[in-house]
């Protein structure tokens, strides 16, 4: 298992989240969305950081690399371009995903932030089975408890 394989699993998770967010809901989904509001996100910024605070699960430190995921697909960008944009209700225009992979590759920390104090902070454990790498959730907390 390599860091690149782990990173690709994180990126695939975000591609799946984006696809779900942009999917046309059925009748039940429309009803649910009318009550709870659907995120107006235009895309995601995915940012890999150099460190993490293991007590809070917050990814910290310098940005090592960054991607943008939107209707045009996933692409590597300059970290200076990362900006969640305007706040629409409780959501950001662009959701922010922070990532840290431990040097020993035994833990992955993800901060999936949908807006100020909205989202989930989590720790995951990379697993390899039959040559395939996956991420097993270990711990997750609502962002509002930490931010």
N, CA, C and O atoms as a GROMACS GRO file, in nm:
protein
  588
    1UNK      N    1   0.086  -0.118   0.000
    1UNK     CA    2   0.000   0.000   0.000
    1UNK      C    3   0.090   0.124   0.000
    1UNK      O    4   0.188   0.130   0.074
    2UNK      N    5   0.055   0.221  -0.085
    2UNK     CA    6   0.134   0.344  -0.095
    2UNK      C    7   0.049   0.465  -0.055
    2UNK      O    8  -0.074   0.458  -0.049
    3UNK      N    9   0.117   0.575  -0.029
    3UNK     CA   10   0.047   0.700   0.002
    3UNK      C   11  -0.040   0.741  -0.116
    3UNK      O   12  -0.151   0.791  -0.096
    4UNK      N   13   0.008   0.721  -0.238
    4UNK     CA   14  -0.072   0.757  -0.356
    4UNK      C   15  -0.200   0.676  -0.363
    4UNK      O   16  -0.304   0.730  -0.401
    5UNK      N   17  -0.196   0.548  -0.328
    5UNK     CA   18  -0.316   0.465  -0.329
    5UNK      C   19  -0.417   0.512  -0.223
    5UNK      O   20  -0.537   0.516  -0.248
    6UNK      N   21  -0.366   0.548  -0.106
    6UNK     CA   22  -0.453   0.600   0.001
    6UNK      C   23  -0.516   0.732  -0.044
    6UNK      O   24  -0.636   0.753  -0.029
    7UNK      N   25  -0.433   0.821  -0.098
    7UNK     CA   26  -0.483   0.951  -0.146
    7UNK      C   27  -0.590   0.931  -0.252
    7UNK      O   28  -0.692   1.001  -0.252
    8UNK      N   29  -0.570   0.836  -0.343
    8UNK     CA   30  -0.668   0.810  -0.448
    8UNK      C   31  -0.801   0.763  -0.387
    8UNK      O   32  -0.907   0.797  -0.440
    9UNK      N   33  -0.797   0.687  -0.278
    9UNK     CA   34  -0.921   0.645  -0.213
    9UNK      C   35  -0.995   0.766  -0.154
    9UNK      O   36  -1.118   0.773  -0.161
   10UNK      N   37  -0.920   0.859  -0.098
   10UNK     CA   38  -0.982   0.981  -0.045
   10UNK      C   39  -1.046   1.060  -0.160
   10UNK      O   40  -1.159   1.108  -0.147
   11UNK      N   41  -0.975   1.073  -0.270
   11UNK     CA   42  -1.028   1.147  -0.384
   11UNK      C   43  -1.151   1.077  -0.442
   11UNK      O   44  -1.247   1.143  -0.482
   12UNK      N   45  -1.149   0.944  -0.446
   12UNK     CA   46  -1.265   0.869  -0.495
   12UNK      C   47  -1.385   0.890  -0.402
   12UNK      O   48  -1.498   0.902  -0.449
   13UNK      N   49  -1.361   0.894  -0.273
   13UNK     CA   50  -1.469   0.922  -0.176
   13UNK      C   51  -1.532   1.058  -0.206
   13UNK      O   52  -1.654   1.072  -0.201
   14UNK      N   53  -1.449   1.157  -0.238
   14UNK     CA   54  -1.500   1.291  -0.266
   14UNK      C   55  -1.573   1.294  -0.400
   14UNK      O   56  -1.673   1.365  -0.413
   15UNK      N   57  -1.526   1.220  -0.499
   15UNK     CA   58  -1.599   1.210  -0.626
   15UNK      C   59  -1.739   1.152  -0.601
   15UNK      O   60  -1.837   1.200  -0.658
   16UNK      N   61  -1.747   1.052  -0.516
   16UNK     CA   62  -1.878   0.991  -0.484
   16UNK      C   63  -1.968   1.090  -0.410
   16UNK      O   64  -2.087   1.097  -0.438
   17UNK      N   65  -1.912   1.165  -0.315
   17UNK     CA   66  -1.991   1.266  -0.243
   17UNK      C   67  -2.044   1.371  -0.340
   17UNK      O   68  -2.160   1.412  -0.331
   18UNK      N   69  -1.958   1.414  -0.434
   18UNK     CA   70  -1.998   1.515  -0.532
   18UNK      C   71  -2.111   1.460  -0.620
   18UNK      O   72  -2.209   1.530  -0.646
   19UNK      N   73  -2.097   1.336  -0.665
   19UNK     CA   74  -2.200   1.274  -0.750
   19UNK      C   75  -2.334   1.267  -0.675
   19UNK      O   76  -2.439   1.293  -0.733
   20UNK      N   77  -2.330   1.232  -0.546
   20UNK     CA   78  -2.453   1.225  -0.467
   20UNK      C   79  -2.515   1.363  -0.449
   20UNK      O   80  -2.637   1.379  -0.455
   21UNK      N   81  -2.430   1.462  -0.428
   21UNK     CA   82  -2.479   1.598  -0.407
   21UNK      C   83  -2.547   1.652  -0.533
   21UNK      O   84  -2.647   1.723  -0.524
   22UNK      N   85  -2.494   1.618  -0.649
   22UNK     CA   86  -2.546   1.670  -0.774
   22UNK      C   87  -2.655   1.582  -0.836
   22UNK      O   88  -2.715   1.621  -0.936
   23UNK      N   89  -2.680   1.465  -0.779
   23UNK     CA   90  -2.780   1.374  -0.835
   23UNK      C   91  -2.920   1.435  -0.824
   23UNK      O   92  -2.951   1.508  -0.729
   24UNK      N   93  -3.002   1.405  -0.921
   24UNK     CA   94  -3.142   1.448  -0.918
   24UNK      C   95  -3.217   1.360  -0.819
   24UNK      O   96  -3.222   1.238  -0.836
   25UNK      N   97  -3.275   1.420  -0.716
   25UNK     CA   98  -3.343   1.339  -0.614
   25UNK      C   99  -3.478   1.286  -0.664
   25UNK      O  100  -3.541   1.343  -0.752
   26UNK      N  101  -3.518   1.176  -0.604
   26UNK     CA  102  -3.652   1.122  -0.630
   26UNK      C  103  -3.753   1.200  -0.548
   26UNK      O  104  -3.719   1.302  -0.488
   27UNK      N  105  -3.875   1.153  -0.545
   27UNK     CA  106  -3.983   1.222  -0.474
   27UNK      C  107  -3.952   1.238  -0.325
   27UNK      O  108  -3.971   1.346  -0.269
   28UNK      N  109  -3.904   1.130  -0.262
   28UNK     CA  110  -3.872   1.138  -0.120
   28UNK      C  111  -3.756   1.234  -0.096
   28UNK      O  112  -3.756   1.310   0.001
   29UNK      N  113  -3.657   1.231  -0.183
   29UNK     CA  114  -3.543   1.322  -0.170
   29UNK      C  115  -3.583   1.467  -0.186
   29UNK      O  116  -3.532   1.554  -0.116
   30UNK      N  117  -3.676   1.494  -0.278
   30UNK     CA  118  -3.725   1.632  -0.297
   30UNK      C  119  -3.799   1.679  -0.173
   30UNK      O  120  -3.782   1.793  -0.129
   31UNK      N  121  -3.881   1.593  -0.116
   31UNK     CA  122  -3.953   1.628   0.006
   31UNK      C  123  -3.856   1.655   0.120
   31UNK      O  124  -3.869   1.755   0.190
   32UNK      N  125  -3.759   1.565   0.138
   32UNK     CA  126  -3.658   1.581   0.243
   32UNK      C  127  -3.580   1.711   0.221
   32UNK      O  128  -3.556   1.786   0.316
   33UNK      N  129  -3.541   1.737   0.096
   33UNK     CA  130  -3.467   1.859   0.064
   33UNK      C  131  -3.547   1.985   0.088
   33UNK      O  132  -3.491   2.088   0.125
   34UNK      N  133  -3.678   1.978   0.068
   34UNK     CA  134  -3.762   2.096   0.091
   34UNK      C  135  -3.769   2.131   0.239
   34UNK      O  136  -3.788   2.247   0.275
   35UNK      N  137  -3.754   2.032   0.324
   35UNK     CA  138  -3.758   2.055   0.468
   35UNK      C  139  -3.622   2.096   0.521
   35UNK      O  140  -3.610   2.192   0.597
   36UNK      N  141  -3.517   2.024   0.480
   36UNK     CA  142  -3.386   2.043   0.540
   36UNK      C  143  -3.288   2.122   0.454
   36UNK      O  144  -3.177   2.151   0.499
   37UNK      N  145  -3.324   2.157   0.335
   37UNK     CA  146  -3.242   2.234   0.242
   37UNK      C  147  -3.123   2.152   0.193
   37UNK      O  148  -3.057   2.082   0.269
   38UNK      N  149  -3.098   2.163   0.065
   38UNK     CA  150  -2.988   2.093   0.002
   38UNK      C  151  -2.872   2.191  -0.014
   38UNK      O  152  -2.892   2.309  -0.041
   39UNK      N  153  -2.752   2.141   0.002
   39UNK     CA  154  -2.634   2.224  -0.012
   39UNK      C  155  -2.628   2.284  -0.153
   39UNK      O  156  -2.644   2.213  -0.252
   40UNK      N  157  -2.605   2.416  -0.161
   40UNK     CA  158  -2.594   2.480  -0.292
   40UNK      C  159  -2.452   2.476  -0.347
   40UNK      O  160  -2.419   2.553  -0.437
   41UNK      N  161  -2.368   2.388  -0.296
   41UNK     CA  162  -2.226   2.385  -0.332
   41UNK      C  163  -2.206   2.378  -0.483
   41UNK      O  164  -2.276   2.304  -0.554
   42UNK      N  165  -2.110   2.455  -0.530
   42UNK     CA  166  -2.073   2.454  -0.671
   42UNK      C  167  -1.953   2.363  -0.695
   42UNK      O  168  -1.913   2.341  -0.809
   43UNK      N  169  -1.898   2.310  -0.588
   43UNK     CA  170  -1.782   2.222  -0.600
   43UNK      C  171  -1.716   2.202  -0.465
   43UNK      O  172  -1.763   2.251  -0.362
   44UNK      N  173  -1.606   2.128  -0.469
   44UNK     CA  174  -1.526   2.102  -0.348
   44UNK      C  175  -1.383   2.148  -0.372
   44UNK      O  176  -1.331   2.139  -0.483
   45UNK      N  177  -1.322   2.198  -0.268
   45UNK     CA  178  -1.177   2.214  -0.264
   45UNK      C  179  -1.126   2.103  -0.173
   45UNK      O  180  -1.175   2.088  -0.060
   46UNK      N  181  -1.030   2.028  -0.219
   46UNK     CA  182  -0.970   1.919  -0.141
   46UNK      C  183  -0.826   1.958  -0.117
   46UNK      O  184  -0.751   1.983  -0.211
   47UNK      N  185  -0.786   1.964   0.010
   47UNK     CA  186  -0.657   2.018   0.048
   47UNK      C  187  -0.582   1.917   0.135
   47UNK      O  188  -0.634   1.871   0.236
   48UNK      N  189  -0.461   1.883   0.095
   48UNK     CA  190  -0.378   1.794   0.176
   48UNK      C  191  -0.286   1.879   0.263
   48UNK      O  192  -0.212   1.964   0.213
   49UNK      N  193  -0.290   1.854   0.394
   49UNK     CA  194  -0.211   1.931   0.491
   49UNK      C  195  -0.090   1.851   0.539
   49UNK      O  196  -0.082   1.729   0.521
   50UNK      N  197   0.004   1.923   0.602
   50UNK     CA  198   0.126   1.860   0.650
   50UNK      C  199   0.114   1.803   0.792
   50UNK      O  200   0.203   1.731   0.837
   51UNK      N  201   0.005   1.834   0.862
   51UNK     CA  202  -0.006   1.790   1.002
   51UNK      C  203  -0.153   1.774   1.041
   51UNK      O  204  -0.244   1.807   0.966
   52UNK      N  205  -0.172   1.721   1.162
   52UNK     CA  206  -0.306   1.704   1.219
   52UNK      C  207  -0.295   1.720   1.370
   52UNK      O  208  -0.192   1.690   1.430
   53UNK      N  209  -0.403   1.767   1.430
   53UNK     CA  210  -0.415   1.766   1.575
   53UNK      C  211  -0.497   1.642   1.608
   53UNK      O  212  -0.619   1.644   1.591
   54UNK      N  213  -0.434   1.534   1.656
   54UNK     CA  214  -0.507   1.409   1.677
   54UNK      C  215  -0.617   1.418   1.783
   54UNK      O  216  -0.710   1.336   1.782
   55UNK      N  217  -0.609   1.514   1.872
   55UNK     CA  218  -0.714   1.527   1.974
   55UNK      C  219  -0.843   1.584   1.917
   55UNK      O  220  -0.952   1.543   1.957
   56UNK      N  221  -0.831   1.679   1.824
   56UNK     CA  222  -0.950   1.742   1.766
   56UNK      C  223  -0.983   1.685   1.628
   56UNK      O  224  -1.092   1.710   1.576
   57UNK      N  225  -0.892   1.611   1.567
   57UNK     CA  226  -0.903   1.555   1.432
   57UNK      C  227  -0.889   1.662   1.324
   57UNK      O  228  -0.914   1.634   1.206
   58UNK      N  229  -0.851   1.786   1.360
   58UNK     CA  230  -0.838   1.894   1.263
   58UNK      C  231  -0.705   1.886   1.188
   58UNK      O  232  -0.598   1.879   1.249
   59UNK      N  233  -0.712   1.888   1.056
   59UNK     CA  234  -0.592   1.892   0.972
   59UNK      C  235  -0.536   2.034   0.980
   59UNK      O  236  -0.611   2.131   0.972
   60UNK      N  237  -0.405   2.045   0.996
   60UNK     CA  238  -0.342   2.174   1.019
   60UNK      C  239  -0.213   2.187   0.937
   60UNK      O  240  -0.173   2.096   0.865
   61UNK      N  241  -0.151   2.303   0.952
   61UNK     CA  242  -0.021   2.324   0.890
   61UNK      C  243  -0.031   2.366   0.744
   61UNK      O  244  -0.139   2.394   0.691
   62UNK      N  245   0.084   2.369   0.682
   62UNK     CA  246   0.094   2.413   0.543
   62UNK      C  247   0.016   2.319   0.450
   62UNK      O  248   0.000   2.200   0.478
   63UNK      N  249  -0.030   2.375   0.340
   63UNK     CA  250  -0.096   2.296   0.237
   63UNK      C  251   0.010   2.235   0.147
   63UNK      O  252   0.094   2.306   0.092
   64UNK      N  253   0.007   2.104   0.133
   64UNK     CA  254   0.103   2.034   0.047
   64UNK      C  255   0.057   2.032  -0.098
   64UNK      O  256   0.137   2.050  -0.189
   65UNK      N  257  -0.073   2.010  -0.119
   65UNK     CA  258  -0.132   2.010  -0.253
   65UNK      C  259  -0.281   2.033  -0.240
   65UNK      O  260  -0.340   2.015  -0.134
   66UNK      N  261  -0.341   2.074  -0.352
   66UNK     CA  262  -0.484   2.104  -0.350
   66UNK      C  263  -0.546   2.066  -0.484
   66UNK      O  264  -0.482   2.070  -0.589
   67UNK      N  265  -0.674   2.029  -0.476
   67UNK     CA  266  -0.752   1.993  -0.594
   67UNK      C  267  -0.884   2.069  -0.589
   67UNK      O  268  -0.929   2.114  -0.484
   68UNK      N  269  -0.944   2.082  -0.705
   68UNK     CA  270  -1.080   2.135  -0.715
   68UNK      C  271  -1.163   2.028  -0.785
   68UNK      O  272  -1.121   1.972  -0.886
   69UNK      N  273  -1.280   2.001  -0.730
   69UNK     CA  274  -1.373   1.904  -0.788
   69UNK      C  275  -1.505   1.975  -0.811
   69UNK      O  276  -1.566   2.028  -0.718
   70UNK      N  277  -1.549   1.976  -0.936
   70UNK     CA  278  -1.676   2.038  -0.971
   70UNK      C  279  -1.729   1.973  -1.097
   70UNK      O  280  -1.688   1.862  -1.132
   71UNK      N  281  -1.820   2.039  -1.167
   71UNK     CA  282  -1.880   1.981  -1.287
   71UNK      C  283  -1.778   1.956  -1.398
   71UNK      O  284  -1.805   1.879  -1.490
   72UNK      N  285  -1.662   2.018  -1.389
   72UNK     CA  286  -1.555   1.996  -1.488
   72UNK      C  287  -1.461   1.883  -1.448
   72UNK      O  288  -1.365   1.855  -1.519
   73UNK      N  289  -1.489   1.818  -1.336
   73UNK     CA  290  -1.406   1.707  -1.291
   73UNK      C  291  -1.307   1.747  -1.183
   73UNK      O  292  -1.317   1.855  -1.125
   74UNK      N  293  -1.213   1.659  -1.157
   74UNK     CA  294  -1.110   1.680  -1.053
   74UNK      C  295  -0.982   1.728  -1.119
   74UNK      O  296  -0.937   1.671  -1.219
   75UNK      N  297  -0.924   1.832  -1.062
   75UNK     CA  298  -0.797   1.882  -1.116
   75UNK      C  299  -0.710   1.940  -1.005
   75UNK      O  300  -0.761   1.998  -0.909
   76UNK      N  301  -0.581   1.925  -1.021
   76UNK     CA  302  -0.483   1.981  -0.929
   76UNK      C  303  -0.479   2.132  -0.949
   76UNK      O  304  -0.480   2.180  -1.062
   77UNK      N  305  -0.476   2.206  -0.838
   77UNK     CA  306  -0.472   2.353  -0.846
   77UNK      C  307  -0.363   2.407  -0.756
   77UNK      O  308  -0.307   2.335  -0.674
   78UNK      N  309  -0.334   2.534  -0.772
   78UNK     CA  310  -0.242   2.604  -0.684
   78UNK      C  311  -0.312   2.623  -0.549
   78UNK      O  312  -0.427   2.666  -0.546
   79UNK      N  313  -0.245   2.590  -0.437
   79UNK     CA  314  -0.309   2.607  -0.305
   79UNK      C  315  -0.361   2.749  -0.279
   79UNK      O  316  -0.453   2.767  -0.200
   80UNK      N  317  -0.303   2.849  -0.344
   80UNK     CA  318  -0.349   2.987  -0.324
   80UNK      C  319  -0.490   3.007  -0.378
   80UNK      O  320  -0.556   3.105  -0.342
   81UNK      N  321  -0.539   2.918  -0.464
   81UNK     CA  322  -0.673   2.929  -0.522
   81UNK      C  323  -0.783   2.880  -0.428
   81UNK      O  324  -0.901   2.901  -0.455
   82UNK      N  325  -0.746   2.814  -0.319
   82UNK     CA  326  -0.846   2.755  -0.229
   82UNK      C  327  -0.919   2.865  -0.154
   82UNK      O  328  -0.859   2.939  -0.076
   83UNK      N  329  -1.050   2.874  -0.178
   83UNK     CA  330  -1.135   2.974  -0.116
   83UNK      C  331  -1.278   2.922  -0.119
   83UNK      O  332  -1.335   2.906  -0.227
   84UNK      N  333  -1.339   2.895  -0.001
   84UNK     CA  334  -1.473   2.838  -0.002
   84UNK      C  335  -1.581   2.931  -0.057
   84UNK      O  336  -1.694   2.887  -0.080
   85UNK      N  337  -1.548   3.057  -0.079
   85UNK     CA  338  -1.645   3.149  -0.139
   85UNK      C  339  -1.745   3.200  -0.037
   85UNK      O  340  -1.724   3.194   0.084
   86UNK      N  341  -1.855   3.250  -0.091
   86UNK     CA  342  -1.956   3.311  -0.005
   86UNK      C  343  -2.031   3.205   0.075
   86UNK      O  344  -2.039   3.088   0.036
   87UNK      N  345  -2.086   3.248   0.187
   87UNK     CA  346  -2.168   3.162   0.271
   87UNK      C  347  -2.314   3.181   0.229
   87UNK      O  348  -2.364   3.294   0.224
   88UNK      N  349  -2.380   3.069   0.200
   88UNK     CA  350  -2.520   3.071   0.159
   88UNK      C  351  -2.597   2.997   0.268
   88UNK      O  352  -2.595   2.874   0.272
   89UNK      N  353  -2.665   3.071   0.354
   89UNK     CA  354  -2.728   3.008   0.470
   89UNK      C  355  -2.620   2.955   0.562
   89UNK      O  356  -2.538   3.031   0.613
   90UNK      N  357  -2.619   2.825   0.582
   90UNK     CA  358  -2.514   2.764   0.666
   90UNK      C  359  -2.409   2.691   0.582
   90UNK      O  360  -2.323   2.622   0.636
   91UNK      N  361  -2.417   2.706   0.450
   91UNK     CA  362  -2.329   2.633   0.358
   91UNK      C  363  -2.228   2.728   0.292
   91UNK      O  364  -2.253   2.848   0.279
   92UNK      N  365  -2.114   2.673   0.252
   92UNK     CA  366  -2.019   2.748   0.169
   92UNK      C  367  -2.050   2.724   0.023
   92UNK      O  368  -2.109   2.622  -0.014
   93UNK      N  369  -2.012   2.817  -0.059
   93UNK     CA  370  -2.025   2.803  -0.204
   93UNK      C  371  -1.944   2.682  -0.253
   93UNK      O  372  -1.989   2.609  -0.341
   94UNK      N  373  -1.826   2.663  -0.196
   94UNK     CA  374  -1.741   2.547  -0.227
   94UNK      C  375  -1.709   2.476  -0.096
   94UNK      O  376  -1.648   2.534  -0.006
   95UNK      N  377  -1.750   2.350  -0.086
   95UNK     CA  378  -1.717   2.275   0.035
   95UNK      C  379  -1.566   2.255   0.043
   95UNK      O  380  -1.498   2.250  -0.059
   96UNK      N  381  -1.516   2.245   0.164
   96UNK     CA  382  -1.374   2.231   0.189
   96UNK      C  383  -1.346   2.096   0.253
   96UNK      O  384  -1.403   2.062   0.357
   97UNK      N  385  -1.258   2.019   0.191
   97UNK     CA  386  -1.219   1.889   0.244
   97UNK      C  387  -1.070   1.897   0.277
   97UNK      O  388  -0.986   1.920   0.189
   98UNK      N  389  -1.038   1.878   0.405
   98UNK     CA  390  -0.898   1.878   0.448
   98UNK      C  391  -0.855   1.733   0.471
   98UNK      O  392  -0.935   1.650   0.515
   99UNK      N  393  -0.730   1.705   0.441
   99UNK     CA  394  -0.679   1.569   0.442
   99UNK      C  395  -0.540   1.565   0.502
   99UNK      O  396  -0.458   1.654   0.477
  100UNK      N  397  -0.514   1.462   0.582
  100UNK     CA  398  -0.379   1.434   0.630
  100UNK      C  399  -0.361   1.283   0.634
  100UNK      O  400  -0.444   1.211   0.690
  101UNK      N  401  -0.252   1.235   0.574
  101UNK     CA  402  -0.216   1.092   0.578
  101UNK      C  403  -0.094   1.080   0.668
  101UNK      O  404   0.008   1.144   0.643
  102UNK      N  405  -0.104   0.999   0.773
  102UNK     CA  406   0.009   0.984   0.866
  102UNK      C  407   0.130   0.925   0.793
  102UNK      O  408   0.113   0.845   0.700
  103UNK      N  409   0.251   0.963   0.834
  103UNK     CA  410   0.372   0.913   0.768
  103UNK      C  411   0.381   0.760   0.767
  103UNK      O  412   0.437   0.702   0.673
  104UNK      N  413   0.328   0.694   0.870
  104UNK     CA  414   0.332   0.547   0.874
  104UNK      C  415   0.216   0.485   0.796
  104UNK      O  416   0.204   0.362   0.789
  105UNK      N  417   0.130   0.568   0.738
  105UNK     CA  418   0.015   0.528   0.656
  105UNK      C  419  -0.087   0.442   0.734
  105UNK      O  420  -0.160   0.363   0.674
  106UNK      N  421  -0.091   0.459   0.866
  106UNK     CA  422  -0.186   0.384   0.947
  106UNK      C  423  -0.313   0.462   0.978
  106UNK      O  424  -0.411   0.405   1.026
  107UNK      N  425  -0.311   0.593   0.951
  107UNK     CA  426  -0.429   0.675   0.976
  107UNK      C  427  -0.445   0.781   0.868
  107UNK      O  428  -0.347   0.836   0.816
  108UNK      N  429  -0.570   0.807   0.834
  108UNK     CA  430  -0.606   0.915   0.744
  108UNK      C  431  -0.705   1.003   0.820
  108UNK      O  432  -0.801   0.953   0.878
  109UNK      N  433  -0.680   1.131   0.820
  109UNK     CA  434  -0.771   1.226   0.884
  109UNK      C  435  -0.839   1.307   0.776
  109UNK      O  436  -0.773   1.359   0.686
  110UNK      N  437  -0.971   1.317   0.784
  110UNK     CA  438  -1.049   1.392   0.687
  110UNK      C  439  -1.137   1.492   0.760
  110UNK      O  440  -1.200   1.459   0.860
  111UNK      N  441  -1.140   1.613   0.711
  111UNK     CA  442  -1.233   1.716   0.758
  111UNK      C  443  -1.320   1.751   0.640
  111UNK      O  444  -1.277   1.824   0.550
  112UNK      N  445  -1.443   1.700   0.637
  112UNK     CA  446  -1.536   1.729   0.528
  112UNK      C  447  -1.627   1.842   0.575
  112UNK      O  448  -1.726   1.819   0.644
  113UNK      N  449  -1.591   1.964   0.536
  113UNK     CA  450  -1.658   2.084   0.586
  113UNK      C  451  -1.749   2.142   0.479
  113UNK      O  452  -1.705   2.179   0.371
  114UNK      N  453  -1.877   2.150   0.512
  114UNK     CA  454  -1.978   2.199   0.419
  114UNK      C  455  -2.004   2.348   0.437
  114UNK      O  456  -2.063   2.413   0.350
  115UNK      N  457  -1.961   2.402   0.548
  115UNK     CA  458  -1.979   2.543   0.580
  115UNK      C  459  -1.919   2.572   0.715
  115UNK      O  460  -1.865   2.481   0.779
  116UNK      N  461  -1.927   2.696   0.762
  116UNK     CA  462  -1.874   2.727   0.894
  116UNK      C  463  -1.943   2.640   0.999
  116UNK      O  464  -2.064   2.645   1.016
  117UNK      N  465  -1.867   2.562   1.066
  117UNK     CA  466  -1.914   2.472   1.173
  117UNK      C  467  -2.009   2.363   1.123
  117UNK      O  468  -2.078   2.300   1.203
  118UNK      N  469  -2.012   2.339   0.994
  118UNK     CA  470  -2.095   2.235   0.935
  118UNK      C  471  -2.005   2.129   0.872
  118UNK      O  472  -1.916   2.161   0.793
  119UNK      N  473  -2.027   2.005   0.905
  119UNK     CA  474  -1.951   1.897   0.844
  119UNK      C  475  -1.908   1.793   0.946
  119UNK      O  476  -1.960   1.788   1.058
  120UNK      N  477  -1.812   1.711   0.905
  120UNK     CA  478  -1.767   1.600   0.988
  120UNK      C  479  -1.615   1.594   0.988
  120UNK      O  480  -1.550   1.609   0.884
  121UNK      N  481  -1.560   1.571   1.106
  121UNK     CA  482  -1.416   1.547   1.122
  121UNK      C  483  -1.400   1.399   1.150
  121UNK      O  484  -1.471   1.344   1.235
  122UNK      N  485  -1.308   1.334   1.080
  122UNK     CA  486  -1.298   1.189   1.099
  122UNK      C  487  -1.156   1.138   1.088
  122UNK      O  488  -1.067   1.199   1.028
  123UNK      N  489  -1.140   1.020   1.148
  123UNK     CA  490  -1.016   0.944   1.139
  123UNK      C  491  -1.052   0.812   1.072
  123UNK      O  492  -1.153   0.750   1.106
  124UNK      N  493  -0.970   0.769   0.977
  124UNK     CA  494  -0.995   0.644   0.906
  124UNK      C  495  -0.866   0.562   0.903
  124UNK      O  496  -0.757   0.616   0.914
  125UNK      N  497  -0.882   0.432   0.888
  125UNK     CA  498  -0.766   0.343   0.880
  125UNK      C  499  -0.761   0.280   0.742
  125UNK      O  500  -0.855   0.212   0.701
  126UNK      N  501  -0.650   0.302   0.670
  126UNK     CA  502  -0.636   0.237   0.540
  126UNK      C  503  -0.625   0.085   0.557
  126UNK      O  504  -0.559   0.036   0.649
  127UNK      N  505  -0.689   0.013   0.468
  127UNK     CA  506  -0.686  -0.134   0.470
  127UNK      C  507  -0.658  -0.182   0.328
  127UNK      O  508  -0.703  -0.122   0.230
  128UNK      N  509  -0.582  -0.290   0.318
  128UNK     CA  510  -0.555  -0.349   0.188
  128UNK      C  511  -0.607  -0.492   0.188
  128UNK      O  512  -0.582  -0.569   0.280
  129UNK      N  513  -0.680  -0.524   0.081
  129UNK     CA  514  -0.734  -0.658   0.066
  129UNK      C  515  -0.733  -0.695  -0.081
  129UNK      O  516  -0.789  -0.624  -0.165
  130UNK      N  517  -0.668  -0.805  -0.112
  130UNK     CA  518  -0.660  -0.852  -0.252
  130UNK      C  519  -0.607  -0.744  -0.345
  130UNK      O  520  -0.655  -0.729  -0.458
  131UNK      N  521  -0.508  -0.669  -0.298
  131UNK     CA  522  -0.447  -0.566  -0.380
  131UNK      C  523  -0.525  -0.436  -0.390
  131UNK      O  524  -0.481  -0.342  -0.455
  132UNK      N  525  -0.642  -0.430  -0.326
  132UNK     CA  526  -0.725  -0.310  -0.327
  132UNK      C  527  -0.714  -0.237  -0.194
  132UNK      O  528  -0.715  -0.299  -0.087
  133UNK      N  529  -0.702  -0.106  -0.201
  133UNK     CA  530  -0.693  -0.023  -0.080
  133UNK      C  531  -0.830   0.036  -0.051
  133UNK      O  532  -0.899   0.083  -0.141
  134UNK      N  533  -0.869   0.032   0.075
  134UNK     CA  534  -0.994   0.092   0.120
  134UNK      C  535  -0.970   0.171   0.247
  134UNK      O  536  -0.862   0.163   0.306
  135UNK      N  537  -1.070   0.246   0.289
  135UNK     CA  538  -1.061   0.325   0.412
  135UNK      C  539  -1.170   0.280   0.508
  135UNK      O  540  -1.289   0.282   0.474
  136UNK      N  541  -1.130   0.241   0.626
  136UNK     CA  542  -1.225   0.197   0.728
  136UNK      C  543  -1.245   0.310   0.829
  136UNK      O  544  -1.149   0.352   0.894
  137UNK      N  545  -1.368   0.359   0.844
  137UNK     CA  546  -1.393   0.465   0.943
  137UNK      C  547  -1.355   0.419   1.083
  137UNK      O  548  -1.383   0.306   1.123
  138UNK      N  549  -1.291   0.508   1.156
  138UNK     CA  550  -1.247   0.476   1.293
  138UNK      C  551  -1.320   0.566   1.394
  138UNK      O  552  -1.371   0.517   1.495
  139UNK      N  553  -1.323   0.695   1.367
  139UNK     CA  554  -1.383   0.791   1.459
  139UNK      C  555  -1.436   0.909   1.379
  139UNK      O  556  -1.371   0.954   1.286
  140UNK      N  557  -1.554   0.957   1.414
  140UNK     CA  558  -1.611   1.074   1.347
  140UNK      C  559  -1.684   1.160   1.449
  140UNK      O  560  -1.752   1.110   1.538
  141UNK      N  561  -1.669   1.292   1.435
  141UNK     CA  562  -1.739   1.386   1.522
  141UNK      C  563  -1.792   1.502   1.438
  141UNK      O  564  -1.731   1.540   1.339
  142UNK      N  565  -1.907   1.557   1.477
  142UNK     CA  566  -1.958   1.674   1.406
  142UNK      C  567  -1.861   1.792   1.421
  142UNK      O  568  -1.807   1.815   1.529
  143UNK      N  569  -1.838   1.864   1.314
  143UNK     CA  570  -1.744   1.977   1.316
  143UNK      C  571  -1.782   2.081   1.419
  143UNK      O  572  -1.694   2.145   1.477
  144UNK      N  573  -1.911   2.101   1.443
  144UNK     CA  574  -1.956   2.206   1.536
  144UNK      C  575  -1.905   2.183   1.678
  144UNK      O  576  -1.899   2.277   1.757
  145UNK      N  577  -1.868   2.059   1.712
  145UNK     CA  578  -1.815   2.032   1.847
  145UNK      C  579  -1.672   2.079   1.862
  145UNK      O  580  -1.624   2.098   1.975
  146UNK      N  581  -1.603   2.098   1.751
  146UNK     CA  582  -1.461   2.133   1.757
  146UNK      C  583  -1.435   2.276   1.711
  146UNK      O  584  -1.351   2.346   1.767
  147UNK      N  585  -1.507   2.320   1.608
  147UNK     CA  586  -1.482   2.453   1.549
  147UNK      C  587  -1.547   2.565   1.628
  147UNK      O  588  -1.536   2.682   1.591
   0.00000   0.00000   0.00000
